[in-house]
C-alpha cells in the first residue's frame, strides 16, 4: 500500500523542491531575492508536480473511469493512492520551501 503511494510522493516532492531551488538561481544573480523566487516557483509547481508524479492526467482518468464503470475496486483504490501520494508530496515540498523562504514574504 505504501509502496504504491511512495513513488508519486517522492516524485512530486522532488519536482517542487528541485524546481524551486534550481529555478530560483536567476533570482540570486538578477535581483538578489532567491528566496522570494523559490517561494513563487514552489507555489506554481504544485499542480505540475502532481501531474508529473501520476504520469499524466489522461491515463489516470481512463483508469478511474474503467474501474468505476467496471466495478474494479482494486484499480480504483490504486489510482486514488497514486493521486493522494502525489498530492501529499507536492504539498510537502511546498511546505518545505515556504518554511525555508518564510522571511522572504
Biopython code that builds the backbone (N, CA, C, O; Angstrom):
import numpy as np
from Bio.PDB.StructureBuilder import StructureBuilder

atoms = [
    (1, "UNK", "N", (0.825, -1.191, 0.000)),
    (1, "UNK", "CA", (0.000, 0.000, 0.000)),
    (1, "UNK", "C", (0.871, 1.257, 0.000)),
    (1, "UNK", "O", (0.664, 2.162, -0.809)),
    (2, "UNK", "N", (1.841, 1.308, 0.907)),
    (2, "UNK", "CA", (2.707, 2.487, 0.966)),
    (2, "UNK", "C", (3.671, 2.521, -0.207)),
    (2, "UNK", "O", (4.118, 3.594, -0.613)),
    (3, "UNK", "N", (3.994, 1.362, -0.754)),
    (3, "UNK", "CA", (4.887, 1.315, -1.912)),
    (3, "UNK", "C", (4.221, 1.991, -3.111)),
    (3, "UNK", "O", (4.887, 2.674, -3.889)),
    (4, "UNK", "N", (2.915, 1.802, -3.259)),
    (4, "UNK", "CA", (2.184, 2.399, -4.384)),
    (4, "UNK", "C", (2.219, 3.925, -4.301)),
    (4, "UNK", "O", (2.405, 4.597, -5.315)),
    (5, "UNK", "N", (2.043, 4.468, -3.109)),
    (5, "UNK", "CA", (1.970, 5.918, -2.940)),
    (5, "UNK", "C", (3.334, 6.567, -2.762)),
    (5, "UNK", "O", (3.449, 7.786, -2.887)),
    (6, "UNK", "N", (4.371, 5.785, -2.474)),
    (6, "UNK", "CA", (5.668, 6.397, -2.185)),
    (6, "UNK", "C", (6.343, 6.950, -3.434)),
    (6, "UNK", "O", (6.979, 8.002, -3.363)),
    (7, "UNK", "N", (6.227, 6.282, -4.564)),
    (7, "UNK", "CA", (6.854, 6.796, -5.784)),
    (7, "UNK", "C", (6.259, 8.139, -6.219)),
    (7, "UNK", "O", (7.020, 9.068, -6.489)),
    (8, "UNK", "N", (4.945, 8.278, -6.296)),
    (8, "UNK", "CA", (4.406, 9.600, -6.648)),
    (8, "UNK", "C", (4.699, 10.659, -5.586)),
    (8, "UNK", "O", (4.895, 11.830, -5.910)),
    (9, "UNK", "N", (4.729, 10.244, -4.312)),
    (9, "UNK", "CA", (5.026, 11.192, -3.239)),
    (9, "UNK", "C", (6.407, 11.808, -3.436)),
    (9, "UNK", "O", (6.553, 13.030, -3.459)),
    (10, "UNK", "N", (7.413, 10.956, -3.579)),
    (10, "UNK", "CA", (8.774, 11.464, -3.694)),
    (10, "UNK", "C", (9.045, 12.111, -5.051)),
    (10, "UNK", "O", (9.890, 13.000, -5.152)),
    (11, "UNK", "N", (8.346, 11.680, -6.081)),
    (11, "UNK", "CA", (8.492, 12.337, -7.380)),
    (11, "UNK", "C", (7.955, 13.764, -7.308)),
    (11, "UNK", "O", (8.622, 14.697, -7.757)),
    (12, "UNK", "N", (6.773, 13.942, -6.754)),
    (12, "UNK", "CA", (6.191, 15.279, -6.626)),
    (12, "UNK", "C", (7.020, 16.145, -5.680)),
    (12, "UNK", "O", (7.214, 17.335, -5.930)),
    (13, "UNK", "N", (7.504, 15.550, -4.603)),
    (13, "UNK", "CA", (8.360, 16.281, -3.667)),
    (13, "UNK", "C", (9.624, 16.774, -4.366)),
    (13, "UNK", "O", (10.032, 17.922, -4.188)),
    (14, "UNK", "N", (10.238, 15.905, -5.157)),
    (14, "UNK", "CA", (11.453, 16.279, -5.881)),
    (14, "UNK", "C", (11.218, 17.335, -6.933)),
    (14, "UNK", "O", (12.059, 18.211, -7.135)),
    (15, "UNK", "N", (10.085, 17.264, -7.607)),
    (15, "UNK", "CA", (9.774, 18.269, -8.635)),
    (15, "UNK", "C", (9.619, 19.641, -7.997)),
    (15, "UNK", "O", (10.149, 20.626, -8.513)),
    (16, "UNK", "N", (8.907, 19.719, -6.893)),
    (16, "UNK", "CA", (8.681, 21.016, -6.251)),
    (16, "UNK", "C", (9.980, 21.565, -5.664)),
    (16, "UNK", "O", (10.329, 22.722, -5.898)),
    (17, "UNK", "N", (10.692, 20.740, -4.905)),
    (17, "UNK", "CA", (11.918, 21.225, -4.262)),
    (17, "UNK", "C", (13.001, 21.523, -5.304)),
    (17, "UNK", "O", (13.617, 22.589, -5.277)),
    (18, "UNK", "N", (13.226, 20.591, -6.206)),
    (18, "UNK", "CA", (14.256, 20.798, -7.219)),
    (18, "UNK", "C", (13.943, 21.956, -8.133)),
    (18, "UNK", "O", (14.819, 22.765, -8.437)),
    (19, "UNK", "N", (12.701, 22.048, -8.577)),
    (19, "UNK", "CA", (12.308, 23.144, -9.459)),
    (19, "UNK", "C", (12.416, 24.496, -8.775)),
    (19, "UNK", "O", (12.843, 25.475, -9.387)),
    (20, "UNK", "N", (12.029, 24.548, -7.505)),
    (20, "UNK", "CA", (12.092, 25.822, -6.787)),
    (20, "UNK", "C", (13.532, 26.240, -6.516)),
    (20, "UNK", "O", (13.866, 27.420, -6.623)),
    (21, "UNK", "N", (14.381, 25.287, -6.169)),
    (21, "UNK", "CA", (15.770, 25.630, -5.852)),
    (21, "UNK", "C", (16.543, 26.000, -7.116)),
    (21, "UNK", "O", (17.199, 27.040, -7.171)),
    (22, "UNK", "N", (16.460, 25.140, -8.126)),
    (22, "UNK", "CA", (17.187, 25.427, -9.363)),
    (22, "UNK", "C", (16.593, 26.646, -10.066)),
    (22, "UNK", "O", (17.331, 27.470, -10.608)),
    (23, "UNK", "N", (15.294, 26.763, -10.059)),
    (23, "UNK", "CA", (14.647, 27.895, -10.716)),
    (23, "UNK", "C", (14.882, 29.222, -10.033)),
    (23, "UNK", "O", (14.712, 30.270, -10.655)),
    (24, "UNK", "N", (15.270, 29.204, -8.760)),
    (24, "UNK", "CA", (15.493, 30.465, -8.047)),
    (24, "UNK", "C", (16.909, 30.999, -8.234)),
    (24, "UNK", "O", (17.215, 32.093, -7.761)),
    (25, "UNK", "N", (17.769, 30.259, -8.906)),
    (25, "UNK", "CA", (19.138, 30.735, -9.127)),
    (25, "UNK", "C", (19.201, 32.046, -9.910)),
    (25, "UNK", "O", (20.026, 32.897, -9.578)),
    (26, "UNK", "N", (18.370, 32.247, -10.932)),
    (26, "UNK", "CA", (18.400, 33.571, -11.585)),
    (26, "UNK", "C", (18.003, 34.701, -10.632)),
    (26, "UNK", "O", (18.455, 35.835, -10.795)),
    (27, "UNK", "N", (17.175, 34.406, -9.657)),
    (27, "UNK", "CA", (16.825, 35.427, -8.672)),
    (27, "UNK", "C", (18.017, 35.847, -7.837)),
    (27, "UNK", "O", (18.100, 36.993, -7.393)),
    (28, "UNK", "N", (18.931, 34.932, -7.624)),
    (28, "UNK", "CA", (20.165, 35.247, -6.893)),
    (28, "UNK", "C", (21.040, 36.187, -7.706)),
    (28, "UNK", "O", (21.620, 37.131, -7.170)),
    (29, "UNK", "N", (21.130, 35.924, -8.994)),
    (29, "UNK", "CA", (22.018, 36.707, -9.859)),
    (29, "UNK", "C", (21.379, 38.036, -10.276)),
    (29, "UNK", "O", (22.046, 39.071, -10.285)),
    (30, "UNK", "N", (20.095, 38.007, -10.619)),
    (30, "UNK", "CA", (19.475, 39.184, -11.219)),
    (30, "UNK", "C", (18.990, 40.221, -10.213)),
    (30, "UNK", "O", (19.311, 41.402, -10.346)),
    (31, "UNK", "N", (18.226, 39.802, -9.212)),
    (31, "UNK", "CA", (17.665, 40.799, -8.304)),
    (31, "UNK", "C", (17.995, 40.558, -6.835)),
    (31, "UNK", "O", (17.562, 41.332, -5.981)),
    (32, "UNK", "N", (18.740, 39.518, -6.523)),
    (32, "UNK", "CA", (19.162, 39.274, -5.150)),
    (32, "UNK", "C", (18.081, 38.761, -4.224)),
    (32, "UNK", "O", (18.230, 38.834, -3.004)),
    (33, "UNK", "N", (16.994, 38.243, -4.778)),
    (33, "UNK", "CA", (15.905, 37.724, -3.943)),
    (33, "UNK", "C", (15.590, 36.277, -4.322)),
    (33, "UNK", "O", (14.503, 36.006, -4.833)),
    (34, "UNK", "N", (16.503, 35.351, -4.086)),
    (34, "UNK", "CA", (16.248, 33.972, -4.485)),
    (34, "UNK", "C", (15.176, 33.286, -3.637)),
    (34, "UNK", "O", (14.488, 32.390, -4.127)),
    (35, "UNK", "N", (15.027, 33.687, -2.387)),
    (35, "UNK", "CA", (14.009, 33.051, -1.545)),
    (35, "UNK", "C", (12.606, 33.405, -2.014)),
    (35, "UNK", "O", (11.711, 32.559, -2.000)),
    (36, "UNK", "N", (12.415, 34.627, -2.421)),
    (36, "UNK", "CA", (11.117, 35.038, -2.959)),
    (36, "UNK", "C", (10.819, 34.301, -4.260)),
    (36, "UNK", "O", (9.689, 33.878, -4.502)),
    (37, "UNK", "N", (11.855, 34.154, -5.100)),
    (37, "UNK", "CA", (11.681, 33.430, -6.362)),
    (37, "UNK", "C", (11.370, 31.960, -6.089)),
    (37, "UNK", "O", (10.530, 31.375, -6.773)),
    (38, "UNK", "N", (12.032, 31.354, -5.100)),
    (38, "UNK", "CA", (11.773, 29.959, -4.756)),
    (38, "UNK", "C", (10.349, 29.789, -4.249)),
    (38, "UNK", "O", (9.684, 28.812, -4.593)),
    (39, "UNK", "N", (9.877, 30.716, -3.445)),
    (39, "UNK", "CA", (8.505, 30.670, -2.940)),
    (39, "UNK", "C", (7.500, 30.760, -4.086)),
    (39, "UNK", "O", (6.556, 29.972, -4.144)),
    (40, "UNK", "N", (7.691, 31.699, -4.986)),
    (40, "UNK", "CA", (6.774, 31.866, -6.115)),
    (40, "UNK", "C", (6.781, 30.640, -7.025)),
    (40, "UNK", "O", (5.730, 30.200, -7.491)),
    (41, "UNK", "N", (7.955, 30.098, -7.273)),
    (41, "UNK", "CA", (8.056, 28.908, -8.117)),
    (41, "UNK", "C", (7.395, 27.701, -7.465)),
    (41, "UNK", "O", (6.691, 26.947, -8.137)),
    (42, "UNK", "N", (7.608, 27.507, -6.181)),
    (42, "UNK", "CA", (7.025, 26.355, -5.479)),
    (42, "UNK", "C", (5.505, 26.404, -5.537)),
    (42, "UNK", "O", (4.848, 25.375, -5.699)),
    (43, "UNK", "N", (4.956, 27.592, -5.405)),
    (43, "UNK", "CA", (3.502, 27.734, -5.470)),
    (43, "UNK", "C", (2.978, 27.340, -6.849)),
    (43, "UNK", "O", (1.936, 26.694, -6.961)),
    (44, "UNK", "N", (3.697, 27.730, -7.889)),
    (44, "UNK", "CA", (3.269, 27.420, -9.243)),
    (44, "UNK", "C", (3.552, 25.984, -9.663)),
    (44, "UNK", "O", (2.897, 25.462, -10.566)),
    (45, "UNK", "N", (4.508, 25.350, -9.028)),
    (45, "UNK", "CA", (4.901, 23.997, -9.418)),
    (45, "UNK", "C", (4.064, 22.895, -8.772)),
    (45, "UNK", "O", (4.166, 21.735, -9.172)),
    (46, "UNK", "N", (3.246, 23.231, -7.791)),
    (46, "UNK", "CA", (2.481, 22.189, -7.095)),
    (46, "UNK", "C", (1.615, 21.364, -8.043)),
    (46, "UNK", "O", (1.654, 20.134, -8.002)),
    (47, "UNK", "N", (0.855, 22.008, -8.871)),
    (47, "UNK", "CA", (-0.027, 21.292, -9.798)),
    (47, "UNK", "C", (0.777, 20.469, -10.797)),
    (47, "UNK", "O", (0.438, 19.319, -11.075)),
    (48, "UNK", "N", (1.847, 21.060, -11.336)),
    (48, "UNK", "CA", (2.656, 20.343, -12.321)),
    (48, "UNK", "C", (3.368, 19.154, -11.696)),
    (48, "UNK", "O", (3.561, 18.129, -12.350)),
    (49, "UNK", "N", (3.754, 19.285, -10.448)),
    (49, "UNK", "CA", (4.397, 18.163, -9.762)),
    (49, "UNK", "C", (3.438, 16.994, -9.610)),
    (49, "UNK", "O", (3.841, 15.837, -9.733)),
    (50, "UNK", "N", (2.178, 17.287, -9.344)),
    (50, "UNK", "CA", (1.183, 16.214, -9.232)),
    (50, "UNK", "C", (0.967, 15.539, -10.577)),
    (50, "UNK", "O", (0.861, 14.314, -10.646)),
    (51, "UNK", "N", (0.903, 16.318, -11.638)),
    (51, "UNK", "CA", (0.707, 15.757, -12.976)),
    (51, "UNK", "C", (1.891, 14.878, -13.365)),
    (51, "UNK", "O", (1.707, 13.789, -13.908)),
    (52, "UNK", "N", (3.087, 15.344, -13.093)),
    (52, "UNK", "CA", (4.284, 14.560, -13.394)),
    (52, "UNK", "C", (4.299, 13.274, -12.574)),
    (52, "UNK", "O", (4.628, 12.210, -13.099)),
    (53, "UNK", "N", (3.951, 13.360, -11.308)),
    (53, "UNK", "CA", (4.039, 12.208, -10.418)),
    (53, "UNK", "C", (3.043, 11.105, -10.773)),
    (53, "UNK", "O", (3.340, 9.925, -10.586)),
    (54, "UNK", "N", (1.881, 11.471, -11.278)),
    (54, "UNK", "CA", (0.914, 10.424, -11.627)),
    (54, "UNK", "C", (1.044, 10.004, -13.082)),
    (54, "UNK", "O", (0.269, 9.173, -13.556)),
    (55, "UNK", "N", (2.009, 10.565, -13.795)),
    (55, "UNK", "CA", (2.281, 10.122, -15.161)),
    (55, "UNK", "C", (1.354, 10.707, -16.198)),
    (55, "UNK", "O", (1.087, 10.064, -17.213)),
    (56, "UNK", "N", (0.871, 11.873, -15.983)),
    (56, "UNK", "CA", (-0.062, 12.487, -16.924)),
    (56, "UNK", "C", (-1.489, 12.270, -16.452)),
    (56, "UNK", "O", (-1.759, 11.382, -15.644)),
    (57, "UNK", "N", (-2.379, 13.074, -16.952)),
    (57, "UNK", "CA", (-3.745, 13.012, -16.449)),
    (57, "UNK", "C", (-4.627, 12.030, -17.195)),
    (57, "UNK", "O", (-5.502, 11.412, -16.588)),
    (58, "UNK", "N", (-4.425, 11.870, -18.472)),
    (58, "UNK", "CA", (-5.350, 11.048, -19.249)),
    (58, "UNK", "C", (-5.309, 9.566, -18.879)),
    (58, "UNK", "O", (-6.375, 8.965, -18.745)),
    (59, "UNK", "N", (-4.154, 8.949, -18.708)),
    (59, "UNK", "CA", (-4.176, 7.536, -18.289)),
    (59, "UNK", "C", (-4.833, 7.340, -16.923)),
    (59, "UNK", "O", (-5.513, 6.338, -16.701)),
    (60, "UNK", "N", (-4.634, 8.281, -16.017)),
    (60, "UNK", "CA", (-5.247, 8.173, -14.696)),
    (60, "UNK", "C", (-6.759, 8.324, -14.787)),
    (60, "UNK", "O", (-7.498, 7.592, -14.129)),
    (61, "UNK", "N", (-7.217, 9.262, -15.591)),
    (61, "UNK", "CA", (-8.662, 9.456, -15.749)),
    (61, "UNK", "C", (-9.288, 8.232, -16.416)),
    (61, "UNK", "O", (-10.376, 7.802, -16.034)),
    (62, "UNK", "N", (-8.604, 7.676, -17.408)),
    (62, "UNK", "CA", (-9.121, 6.453, -18.050)),
    (62, "UNK", "C", (-9.193, 5.295, -17.069)),
    (62, "UNK", "O", (-10.166, 4.541, -17.064)),
    (63, "UNK", "N", (-8.169, 5.149, -16.243)),
    (63, "UNK", "CA", (-8.166, 4.066, -15.256)),
    (63, "UNK", "C", (-9.270, 4.269, -14.223)),
    (63, "UNK", "O", (-9.922, 3.310, -13.808)),
    (64, "UNK", "N", (-9.479, 5.515, -13.811)),
    (64, "UNK", "CA", (-10.575, 5.789, -12.870)),
    (64, "UNK", "C", (-11.925, 5.469, -13.503)),
    (64, "UNK", "O", (-12.790, 4.866, -12.867)),
    (65, "UNK", "N", (-12.095, 5.874, -14.752)),
    (65, "UNK", "CA", (-13.355, 5.620, -15.439)),
    (65, "UNK", "C", (-13.620, 4.122, -15.589)),
    (65, "UNK", "O", (-14.720, 3.649, -15.303)),
    (66, "UNK", "N", (-12.617, 3.386, -16.035)),
    (66, "UNK", "CA", (-12.822, 1.952, -16.249)),
    (66, "UNK", "C", (-13.031, 1.213, -14.934)),
    (66, "UNK", "O", (-13.770, 0.230, -14.886)),
    (67, "UNK", "N", (-12.388, 1.677, -13.872)),
    (67, "UNK", "CA", (-12.566, 0.994, -12.598)),
    (67, "UNK", "C", (-13.927, 1.302, -11.980)),
    (67, "UNK", "O", (-14.532, 0.435, -11.349)),
    (68, "UNK", "N", (-14.406, 2.517, -12.156)),
    (68, "UNK", "CA", (-15.722, 2.861, -11.603)),
    (68, "UNK", "C", (-16.824, 2.167, -12.401)),
    (68, "UNK", "O", (-17.729, 1.558, -11.830)),
    (69, "UNK", "N", (-16.737, 2.266, -13.722)),
    (69, "UNK", "CA", (-17.782, 1.662, -14.551)),
    (69, "UNK", "C", (-17.690, 0.140, -14.566)),
    (69, "UNK", "O", (-18.707, -0.541, -14.702)),
    (70, "UNK", "N", (-16.484, -0.395, -14.428)),
    (70, "UNK", "CA", (-16.298, -1.838, -14.459)),
    (70, "UNK", "C", (-16.408, -2.496, -13.099)),
    (70, "UNK", "O", (-16.414, -3.723, -13.003)),
    (71, "UNK", "N", (-16.494, -1.699, -12.051)),
    (71, "UNK", "CA", (-16.623, -2.244, -10.710)),
    (71, "UNK", "C", (-15.331, -2.831, -10.160)),
    (71, "UNK", "O", (-15.369, -3.670, -9.260)),
    (72, "UNK", "N", (-14.197, -2.405, -10.685)),
    (72, "UNK", "CA", (-12.905, -2.896, -10.216)),
    (72, "UNK", "C", (-12.407, -1.987, -9.093)),
    (72, "UNK", "O", (-11.776, -0.960, -9.342)),
    (73, "UNK", "N", (-12.696, -2.373, -7.886)),
    (73, "UNK", "CA", (-12.364, -1.531, -6.743)),
    (73, "UNK", "C", (-10.866, -1.506, -6.451)),
    (73, "UNK", "O", (-10.360, -0.519, -5.917)),
    (74, "UNK", "N", (-10.157, -2.567, -6.791)),
    (74, "UNK", "CA", (-8.713, -2.606, -6.555)),
    (74, "UNK", "C", (-7.993, -1.572, -7.423)),
    (74, "UNK", "O", (-7.090, -0.882, -6.949)),
    (75, "UNK", "N", (-8.387, -1.468, -8.676)),
    (75, "UNK", "CA", (-7.784, -0.474, -9.574)),
    (75, "UNK", "C", (-8.152, 0.937, -9.119)),
    (75, "UNK", "O", (-7.318, 1.842, -9.165)),
    (76, "UNK", "N", (-9.385, 1.124, -8.684)),
    (76, "UNK", "CA", (-9.827, 2.423, -8.183)),
    (76, "UNK", "C", (-9.016, 2.822, -6.958)),
    (76, "UNK", "O", (-8.565, 3.964, -6.858)),
    (77, "UNK", "N", (-8.826, 1.900, -6.032)),
    (77, "UNK", "CA", (-8.044, 2.181, -4.834)),
    (77, "UNK", "C", (-6.603, 2.526, -5.165)),
    (77, "UNK", "O", (-6.022, 3.426, -4.558)),
    (78, "UNK", "N", (-6.024, 1.818, -6.120)),
    (78, "UNK", "CA", (-4.643, 2.088, -6.519)),
    (78, "UNK", "C", (-4.513, 3.488, -7.115)),
    (78, "UNK", "O", (-3.574, 4.217, -6.794)),
    (79, "UNK", "N", (-5.447, 3.862, -7.977)),
    (79, "UNK", "CA", (-5.398, 5.190, -8.591)),
    (79, "UNK", "C", (-5.591, 6.293, -7.548)),
    (79, "UNK", "O", (-4.945, 7.338, -7.618)),
    (80, "UNK", "N", (-6.469, 6.058, -6.595)),
    (80, "UNK", "CA", (-6.666, 7.053, -5.545)),
    (80, "UNK", "C", (-5.428, 7.184, -4.669)),
    (80, "UNK", "O", (-5.101, 8.284, -4.223)),
    (81, "UNK", "N", (-4.730, 6.070, -4.417)),
    (81, "UNK", "CA", (-3.479, 6.132, -3.659)),
    (81, "UNK", "C", (-2.401, 6.887, -4.433)),
    (81, "UNK", "O", (-1.635, 7.651, -3.846)),
    (82, "UNK", "N", (-2.340, 6.676, -5.745)),
    (82, "UNK", "CA", (-1.378, 7.416, -6.565)),
    (82, "UNK", "C", (-1.640, 8.920, -6.499)),
    (82, "UNK", "O", (-0.713, 9.714, -6.342)),
    (83, "UNK", "N", (-2.890, 9.297, -6.617)),
    (83, "UNK", "CA", (-3.253, 10.713, -6.585)),
    (83, "UNK", "C", (-2.991, 11.306, -5.202)),
    (83, "UNK", "O", (-2.485, 12.423, -5.091)),
    (84, "UNK", "N", (-3.333, 10.560, -4.147)),
    (84, "UNK", "CA", (-3.097, 11.052, -2.787)),
    (84, "UNK", "C", (-1.606, 11.193, -2.506)),
    (84, "UNK", "O", (-1.185, 12.166, -1.881)),
    (85, "UNK", "N", (-0.811, 10.239, -2.957)),
    (85, "UNK", "CA", (0.631, 10.331, -2.763)),
    (85, "UNK", "C", (1.222, 11.530, -3.472)),
    (85, "UNK", "O", (2.067, 12.231, -2.916)),
    (86, "UNK", "N", (0.780, 11.770, -4.703)),
    (86, "UNK", "CA", (1.273, 12.924, -5.461)),
    (86, "UNK", "C", (0.851, 14.225, -4.795)),
    (86, "UNK", "O", (1.637, 15.169, -4.723)),
    (87, "UNK", "N", (-0.370, 14.281, -4.314)),
    (87, "UNK", "CA", (-0.879, 15.472, -3.639)),
    (87, "UNK", "C", (-0.081, 15.763, -2.373)),
    (87, "UNK", "O", (0.325, 16.899, -2.129)),
    (88, "UNK", "N", (0.136, 14.727, -1.573)),
    (88, "UNK", "CA", (0.883, 14.911, -0.330)),
    (88, "UNK", "C", (2.336, 15.297, -0.596)),
    (88, "UNK", "O", (2.893, 16.131, 0.118)),
    (89, "UNK", "N", (2.947, 14.707, -1.604)),
    (89, "UNK", "CA", (4.325, 15.046, -1.943)),
    (89, "UNK", "C", (4.469, 16.479, -2.410)),
    (89, "UNK", "O", (5.396, 17.177, -1.998)),
    (90, "UNK", "N", (3.561, 16.925, -3.266)),
    (90, "UNK", "CA", (3.615, 18.304, -3.766)),
    (90, "UNK", "C", (3.400, 19.301, -2.629)),
    (90, "UNK", "O", (4.085, 20.321, -2.560)),
    (91, "UNK", "N", (2.459, 19.010, -1.747)),
    (91, "UNK", "CA", (2.208, 19.921, -0.633)),
    (91, "UNK", "C", (3.329, 19.893, 0.393)),
    (91, "UNK", "O", (3.618, 20.917, 1.012)),
    (92, "UNK", "N", (3.966, 18.743, 0.588)),
    (92, "UNK", "CA", (5.109, 18.677, 1.497)),
    (92, "UNK", "C", (6.274, 19.500, 0.946)),
    (92, "UNK", "O", (6.922, 20.235, 1.691)),
    (93, "UNK", "N", (6.539, 19.377, -0.353)),
    (93, "UNK", "CA", (7.585, 20.192, -0.971)),
    (93, "UNK", "C", (7.288, 21.674, -0.868)),
    (93, "UNK", "O", (8.180, 22.472, -0.580)),
    (94, "UNK", "N", (6.041, 22.044, -1.101)),
    (94, "UNK", "CA", (5.640, 23.443, -0.984)),
    (94, "UNK", "C", (5.819, 23.933, 0.450)),
    (94, "UNK", "O", (6.296, 25.044, 0.680)),
    (95, "UNK", "N", (5.432, 23.094, 1.410)),
    (95, "UNK", "CA", (5.585, 23.470, 2.823)),
    (95, "UNK", "C", (7.060, 23.663, 3.172)),
    (95, "UNK", "O", (7.412, 24.621, 3.860)),
    (96, "UNK", "N", (7.919, 22.765, 2.704)),
    (96, "UNK", "CA", (9.347, 22.895, 2.996)),
    (96, "UNK", "C", (9.928, 24.178, 2.406)),
    (96, "UNK", "O", (10.689, 24.883, 3.069)),
    (97, "UNK", "N", (9.571, 24.475, 1.173)),
    (97, "UNK", "CA", (10.080, 25.702, 0.546)),
    (97, "UNK", "C", (9.539, 26.940, 1.244)),
    (97, "UNK", "O", (10.293, 27.885, 1.474)),
    (98, "UNK", "N", (8.264, 26.964, 1.587)),
    (98, "UNK", "CA", (7.712, 28.131, 2.261)),
    (98, "UNK", "C", (8.272, 28.285, 3.663)),
    (98, "UNK", "O", (8.406, 29.405, 4.156)),
    (99, "UNK", "N", (8.598, 27.181, 4.310)),
    (99, "UNK", "CA", (9.221, 27.266, 5.626)),
    (99, "UNK", "C", (10.630, 27.840, 5.505)),
    (99, "UNK", "O", (11.026, 28.684, 6.308)),
    (100, "UNK", "N", (11.386, 27.388, 4.508)),
    (100, "UNK", "CA", (12.736, 27.915, 4.322)),
    (100, "UNK", "C", (12.726, 29.357, 3.838)),
    (100, "UNK", "O", (13.603, 30.138, 4.208)),
    (101, "UNK", "N", (11.757, 29.720, 3.024)),
    (101, "UNK", "CA", (11.696, 31.063, 2.452)),
    (101, "UNK", "C", (10.708, 31.936, 3.211)),
    (101, "UNK", "O", (10.245, 32.940, 2.668)),
    (102, "UNK", "N", (10.375, 31.594, 4.425)),
    (102, "UNK", "CA", (9.366, 32.317, 5.192)),
    (102, "UNK", "C", (9.689, 33.785, 5.399)),
    (102, "UNK", "O", (8.781, 34.613, 5.458)),
    (103, "UNK", "N", (10.958, 34.119, 5.510)),
    (103, "UNK", "CA", (11.323, 35.520, 5.730)),
    (103, "UNK", "C", (11.261, 36.348, 4.451)),
    (103, "UNK", "O", (11.377, 37.573, 4.497)),
    (104, "UNK", "N", (11.080, 35.682, 3.310)),
    (104, "UNK", "CA", (11.080, 36.408, 2.037)),
    (104, "UNK", "C", (9.728, 37.024, 1.719)),
    (104, "UNK", "O", (9.612, 37.776, 0.752)),
    (105, "UNK", "N", (8.726, 36.732, 2.489)),
    (105, "UNK", "CA", (7.391, 37.237, 2.164)),
    (105, "UNK", "C", (7.165, 38.514, 2.837)),
    (105, "UNK", "O", (6.096, 39.108, 2.691)),
]
sb = StructureBuilder()
sb.init_structure("model")
sb.init_model(0)
sb.init_chain("A")
sb.init_seg("    ")
for serial, (resi, resn, name, xyz) in enumerate(atoms, 1):
    if name == "N":
        sb.init_residue(resn, " ", resi, " ")
    sb.init_atom(name, np.array(xyz, "f"), 0.0, 1.0, " ", f" {name:<3s}", serial, name[0])
structure = sb.get_structure()
